[in-house]
Amino acid sequence: MKFLSPLIVVSDIERSKEFYYDVLGLEVVDDFGANVVLTGGMALQTKDTWLTFIHKKDSEINFGGNVSELYFEEDDFDSFIEKISSIKGINYVHPTLEHSWGQRVVRFYDPDRHIIEVGENINMVVRRFINSGLSIKETAARMDVAIDYVKSCLE
């Protein structure tokens, strides 16, 4: 047994393909019409076909439940934030914030209100702290991780 990919249901597959390409840079690997596989292994499925697969009615599908997210990491977080700031129509869950361990993240909705989180790559967080003048020991304390973990991020 192995896990292959997440699949999300979308109301407009063309709009979703455009969103995931424009905002996150995901490209179409396979396009089967009602099902599309994007780079990274994520799949999109049209709502109409999904309803037939699971034998449910339209009223039994609810978008925007705020109970899960698709998580991405970005090495150049500042450039990503600058990029999405220029895209009209981004509906934010919250603006950019910094978690207690120092990782910066932003969360926003896709066109069907699935939550997307883009976090700063943790190796880049370590490098940012080191470049700001913190020692390895101070970075480990700041991030509440082991010194060996910080060292492994710098390799």
N, C-alpha and C positions, 0 to 999 in steps of 0.2 A: 504494500500500500504506500502510495506517496501522494502528497498534496500537489495539485497541478497549478491552480490559479484561482484568484477571486473572480467572481462574475457579478456585475451589478446590472440591474434592470434600469433601462432608460426609456423615456417617453418619445424622444426624437433622436434616433441613432446618428443622423448626419450632424445635428447640432452638438451631440456629445463627442463625436470624432473630432470635430473642429475645436471644441473646448479643450479636450485633452492634448491636442497637438499644440494649439496656440499658447496655452497656459503652462503645460508641463512638458511639452516636447515629445509626447508619446506618439509614435507613428503606427500606422496600421500594418500589421504583419500578415494577417489573413482577414479577408472580408467576405463573409458568407451571406451578406444581405441583412438578415435578422440577427446575426451573431458576428461580432468583430473581435479579433484578438489584437491587442496593442503590444508594443514593445514593453518588456518587463513582465509579460505574461498575463496582464489584466484583460478580462473579456467584458464586452458590452453585449447585452441581450435586449431586444425590443420588448416592450411591455406586453404587446399583443401576443407574441409567441410565448413569452414566459407564462402568461395566464393559461394558455392551452397546455403547456408542459405540466403545470402544477394543479390543473383542474380547479381553478378559482375564478371568481368574478372580479371585474374591474374594481368594484368597491372594496375588495379585500386586499388591494395593494395600496400602501401608504408610503409616500415619499416624505423625507425630512424628519425622521424619527429621532435624530440626534443621539443614536445609540451605538454608532460605530463610525469608523473613519478609515480612509485609505491614507497610509503614511508614506511619505517620500522624504528623502534627505537630499540636501543640496550643498555642494562644496562652496560655491560662491553665493552665499546667502544674501549679501547686500545687493548684488546684481539682480538676483531673482526678485527681491522686494521691489527694486526699481522697475523691473520689467512689468510685474503685475500691477504696479501703481499706475502704469500707463494704459492698462487694458480696461475699457469701459465695461461696466456691468458685473464686476467681481462683487459678490455678496459675501462679506466677511462674517465669520462666526465671532471672531475677535481680531483686533489689530495685532501686529507683531508684539510678542512678549518674550521675556526671558525667564526660563524656569530657574528654580533655586540652584540647580547644578550648572547653570550658565548657558545652556543651549537655548538659542533663539528659535522661535517657531511662529508660524502664522497658520490660522485655520480659516478656510472659506468653503463655500458650497459650490458644487458643480450645478449644472442646469436643473437637475432633478433633486437638489438639496441633499446629496450625499456629502458628507463632510470630507474635505481634503485637508490633511495636515502636511505642511512642508517644514521640516526641521533642519537646522544647521547640522551638517555632518559632525558627529562628535569628535572626530579627529581634528577637524577645523576649530572646534571649541577649544580643545587642548592647545593647539598652535596659537590661537588668538590670545589665550592667557599667558603662554610662554612669551610670545612676542610683546605683550604689554609689560613684561618685566617680572612676572611671577616666576619663582623657581618651580622645579618639578614638585617638590614637597608642598609648596604653597598652592600650586594648581590642584594637587590631589586633595588638599584640605578644602579648597574653594568648591570643588566639584563633589566632595564627599565620596571619593573613590580611592582605591589603593594606589600607592606610588607605582607599583608594577603596571597597573592599568595605564597610567599616564605615560609611562615609558613605552608601553606597547603601541600607544597611539602616535608616538613620535618616530617609530621605526619605519 
